[in-house]
Amino acid sequence: MNRSRELDPTGHAPLDAGLYTDAPAADPLRDPSLYSNRELSQLDFNFRVLAQAQDPQVPLLERLRYLCISCTNLDEFFEIRAGTLRHAQDLGLVAGPDGLAPSAVLARIHDRAAELVDAQYECWNKVLRPALNQAGVRVLARDNWNPRQAEWLRGYFRDEIMPVLSPLGLDPAHPFPKILNKSLNIVVVVSGRDAFGRDGNLAIVRAPRSLPRIIQVPEEVSGGPTDFVFLSAVLSAFVDELFPGMQVKGAYQFRVTRNSELLVDEEEVDNIALALRDELVGRGYLRAVRLEIADHCPEPIVRTLLENFDLTENAVYRINGPVNLNRAVQVYDLVQRADLKFPPFQPRPLAGMDTMFETVSRGDVLLHHPFDAFTPVLELLRQAADDPSVLAIKQTLYRSGKDSQIVDALVQAARKGKDVTVVVELRARFDEEANLGFADRLQEAGVQVVYGVVGYKTHAKMLLIVRREGRVLRRYVHLGTGNYHAGTARQYTDLGLITAHPDIGNDVHLIFQQLSGLAPQLQLKCLLQSPFTLHGGVLRRIEREIAHALDGRPARIVAKMNALNEERVIRALYRASQAGVQIDLIVRGACTLRAGVPGVSENIRVRSIVGRFLEHSRVYWFGNDGEPELFCASADWLERNLLRRVETCFPILDPAVAARIREEALDNYLGDNLNAWLLQPDGQYLPAARAEGAEPHSAQACLLAKLCA
């Protein structure tokens, strides 16, 4: 019996449906050549980001920002993806669907990352730095300092930098120090004897994080209003002052990247918050995965560093420039030049925002961020906190920022006597410390804080407000594809739905009960939920399109997401393509599906959009023989999202709202011929070619013009 097609009494696939195979092992759709490697695909996304930095049509400071984003993304890639792979290699884990063992993937990562690093520094040295200089924004290289600049920088070093430095000479009494993740360091070669008669050899100078990585030189000194110097250049130039009476033979900046994936065995700890706090203390000193070092550093020193960090030869990246190039983004923030940045925009306000409950009671409200303001979500919470008719507020928080207005409103609601429950996901990567902080603050205000479900990250984005209206209680709900973070709502594209639909409200109520209590598997009327029904729900809808195609009816799937790697979903899409279903996928980052393979996926088209805003919304549309279904979700079609997280996927029931999402978030992006990259059968991406006579079309620019002032 094919267990994967069995349904539970609710009509949904069981929790463990994803563990069963839907085809024999000999299934040709399991051929490793039909799957790209997820890590390598994610790494390639950064080449598409870097292409924005290389595009002369993009404003100059925005190009600098894209370069820095590609560098920061690469840091995170090594901290998480490469770090996890090295752990998998140590454990001897088997290859994935692509057939590549962890050791083989790591080797390819280092080769591909080396290409990316070379491209980043070529862009910086040969393109952006000269162009910025010509535009009057000068990042001064050490070799080009004039005497007055050098004199001022030496004084700055003595007054502002040297007092906080603690150079460490390496000898038997001073072994190699612990080096903090991604910190700036200088390895110094010294000769001579110090005051104690000790012979000089090597020393390490660590730059405390309290020091600014970009230093602005005063206009009266430098001659320009926007002249800057990297801290690494100043340290290298004047490091000799830290070793009086000795001779500095060389100074070479370096930076080590470490695995930053926190591993907390939730089933073995009594208090996950305390365990996570303990883990955070040591995060900066976990296993090394990459070494960046000045390209002129002598080979013996490189070998010494590799030995100390337990790294292989291919894990070293020789850098022709500052090892922390991503810090140049501070130049973007410091330079106020409207002519070198994207034009400002004002998100569209919501009509009727002053009376949110009345507005939502008249019909569903769709927010398409950043083009629509995030303010209505804040106002909904603020008004709920102040409204005496509101009895309870429940919310999930994954990322909300350190100074969150959302948290302020929840605290205010609790202090005004509302029953407030917040599900805080402590393990939101790199936001763990902030989440611990606001969880403490919420608890101090009387909020019931729940830390989710052991073994499953709570990634769902839900807000539920219970309000008494006459003799009945009415539920108001916000569901979103992005986080409750006002800052990222201006930088990411996301979709949010505010509704008073009773069935959706009841479904969200049941999910909150399940998260805060010990509820059994739920019977939901509208929502699909990971890890229970979302995976099976997606598979069933793909199978339905296959059935329509085989019966000669129109069959189509359009879906937008951040990443795709779940093997059963990919095989289902391949079968759909073979049946004649027309499939368009808009996948921002990693995609392990191969598009356009003859006989397998020739009816599948995959595009990636890289533009002004980070594409983050998740939308699934199924043609359903003229009665289309459209869902928005917090989940990508990744194995972790579909099978190992708490996620929500919500239907858009209002036809007008569904039509708007189809037009703005799907068709609009399928027509983009300026920022789109098309996935080729060999796994490579090529820029979308504009058809002859076609007008240039940018999906994001279209929405800015249509929705924003």
Secondary structure, 3 states (H helix, E strand, C coil): CCHHHCCCCCCCCCHHHHHCCCCCCCCHHHCHHHECCHHHHHHHHHHHHHHHHHCCCCCHHHHHHHHHHHHHHHHHHHHHHHHHHHHHHHHCCCCCCCCCCHHHHHHHHHHHHHHHHHHHHHHHHHHHHHHHHHCCCEECCHHHCCHHHHHHHHHHHHHHHHHHCCCEECECCECCCCCCCCCCEEEEEEECECCCCCECCEEEEECCCCCCCEEEECHHHHCCCCEEEEHHHHHHHHHHHHCCCCEEEEEEEEEEEECCCCCCCHHHCCCHHHHHHHHHHHHHHCCEEEEEEECCCCHHHHHHHHHHHCCCHHHEEEECCCCCHHHHHHHHHHCCCHHHCCCCCCCECCCCHHHHHHHHHCCCEEEEECCECCHHHHHHHHHHHHCCCEEEEEEEECCCCCCCHHHHHHHHHHHCCCEEEEEECCCCCCCHHHHHHHHHHHHHCCCEEECCECCEEECCCEEEEEEEECCEEEEEEEEECCCCCCCHHHCEEEEEEEECCHHHHHHHHHHHHHHHCCCCCCCCCCCEEECCCHHHHHHHHHHHHHHHHHCCCCCEEEEEECCECCHHHHHHHHHHHHHCCEEEEEECCCECECCCCCCCCCCEEEEEECCCCEECCCEEEECHHHCCEEEEECCCECHHHHHCEEEEEEECCCHHHHHHHHHHHHHHHHCCCCCEEEECCCCCEEECCCCCCCCCCCHHHHHHHHHCC
